[in-house]
Amino acid sequence: MSKQHIHFPRTTAGQRKLLFETWEANHDVTTACRRAHVARGTFYYWQPRFETGGYAALEHSQSRAPKKPARTAPDIEQRVIDLRRHNPQWGKRRIADELAKANCWEPVIRPNTVKRILIDAGLWTPLPATAKKGGLPLSVAQRTNPARRSM
């Protein structure tokens, strides 16, 4: 039977504290890792942070997620708003296509991003949702009922 790799879930602040308390008490990495139920790599990952910041540095792990997600450039947002104000009948796709056309048909912005910009600017009013009162969609009804084909 081959040895399987044991997966350890992400460590908690309590585990990290226990890890370094045990390590400070006996200076044995293996014992500290066993007691805290973490891999040795976890110890060496957190050790520089512990040495520079002490127990306070063990509280929060650094997130790899971006702190500010990519936003549309302000000049593009302004162009979207200007296009909508000059052409209020244009929708999100038309505005995105017009911006692409001005850029040699290279997409500048996605239609849903146009919609978000217009909502933020107060220039987008969603249509009220209308609920259907049962029945089949018109396309199916036309196929099954010859009297409706003239519609």
C-alpha positions in Angstrom: 0.0 0.0 0.0 1.4 3.4 -1.0 1.5 6.3 1.3 -1.2 8.9 0.6 -0.7 12.6 1.0 -2.8 13.9 3.9 -4.6 17.1 3.1 -4.8 19.7 5.9 -7.5 22.4 5.6 -6.5 26.0 6.0 -5.3 26.8 9.4 -7.2 28.9 11.9 -5.6 31.6 14.1 -6.0 29.3 17.1 -4.0 26.6 15.4 -1.3 29.0 14.4 -1.1 30.3 18.0 -0.9 26.8 19.4 1.7 25.9 16.8 4.1 28.7 17.9 3.4 28.4 21.6 4.4 24.7 21.4 7.4 25.6 19.3 8.6 28.3 21.7 8.2 25.8 24.6 10.3 23.0 23.2 11.9 24.3 20.0 10.8 21.1 18.1 9.0 21.8 14.8 7.7 18.2 14.4 6.1 18.1 17.8 4.6 21.6 17.4 3.1 20.6 14.0 1.7 17.4 15.3 0.1 19.1 18.3 -1.5 21.9 16.1 -2.4 19.4 13.3 -0.6 21.3 10.6 2.1 20.4 8.0 5.7 21.4 8.5 5.4 23.6 5.4 2.7 25.6 7.3 5.1 26.2 10.1 7.8 27.5 7.7 5.2 29.6 5.9 4.1 31.4 9.0 7.5 31.5 10.8 8.8 34.7 9.2 5.5 36.5 10.0 5.7 35.3 13.6 9.3 36.4 14.0 8.6 39.9 12.7 5.1 40.5 14.2 4.7 38.0 17.0 1.3 36.5 17.8 -0.5 39.5 16.3 0.8 38.6 12.9 -0.8 35.2 13.1 -4.3 36.6 13.4 -5.1 37.3 9.7 -3.7 35.6 6.7 -2.9 37.7 3.7 -5.6 37.2 1.0 -4.5 36.7 -2.6 -7.7 38.3 -3.8 -7.3 41.7 -5.3 -8.2 44.5 -2.9 -9.8 46.6 -5.7 -11.4 44.6 -8.5 -10.7 45.9 -12.0 -12.9 48.9 -12.7 -13.7 50.5 -16.0 -11.6 53.6 -16.8 -13.4 56.8 -15.9 -13.1 58.2 -19.5 -14.9 55.1 -20.9 -17.6 55.4 -18.2 -18.1 59.1 -19.2 -18.3 58.1 -22.9 -21.0 55.5 -22.0 -23.0 58.1 -20.1 -22.6 60.7 -22.9 -23.8 58.2 -25.6 -26.8 57.3 -23.5 -27.7 61.0 -22.9 -27.4 61.8 -26.6 -29.2 58.6 -27.7 -31.7 57.6 -24.9 -33.2 54.9 -27.1 -30.0 53.0 -27.4 -29.6 50.0 -25.2 -26.5 48.4 -23.6 -25.6 46.3 -26.6 -25.8 49.3 -29.0 -23.7 51.5 -26.8 -21.0 48.7 -26.4 -21.1 48.2 -30.2 -20.7 52.0 -30.8 -17.6 52.1 -28.6 -16.2 49.0 -30.3 -16.8 50.6 -33.7 -14.8 53.7 -32.7 -12.0 51.4 -31.6 -11.7 49.5 -35.0 -14.2 46.9 -33.8 -12.1 45.9 -30.8 -14.4 45.4 -27.8 -13.9 48.2 -25.3 -16.6 47.2 -22.8 -19.1 44.5 -22.3 -22.9 45.2 -22.6 -23.5 44.2 -18.9 -20.8 46.6 -17.8 -22.5 49.3 -19.8 -25.7 48.4 -17.9 -23.9 48.7 -14.6 -22.5 52.1 -15.5 -25.9 53.3 -16.5 -27.6 52.0 -13.4 -24.9 53.7 -11.2 -25.5 57.0 -13.2 -29.3 56.7 -12.8 -29.8 56.4 -16.6 -31.1 52.8 -16.6 -34.7 52.0 -15.7 -35.4 48.3 -15.8 -38.7 47.3 -17.4 -41.3 46.0 -14.9 -41.5 42.3 -14.9 -44.8 40.9 -16.2 -45.8 37.5 -15.0 -47.5 35.2 -17.5 -50.8 33.8 -16.5 -50.3 30.2 -17.5 -50.4 28.9 -21.0 -47.7 28.2 -23.5 -45.3 30.7 -25.1 -46.7 32.2 -28.2 -44.3 30.3 -30.5 -45.6 27.0 -29.2 -49.2 28.1 -29.3 -48.8 29.1 -33.0 -47.5 25.7 -33.9 -50.2 23.8 -32.1 -53.2 26.0 -32.9 -53.8 26.8 -36.6 -56.1 29.7 -35.8 -53.2 31.6 -34.1 -50.9 31.4 -37.2 -52.2 34.6 -38.6 -51.0 36.6 -35.6 
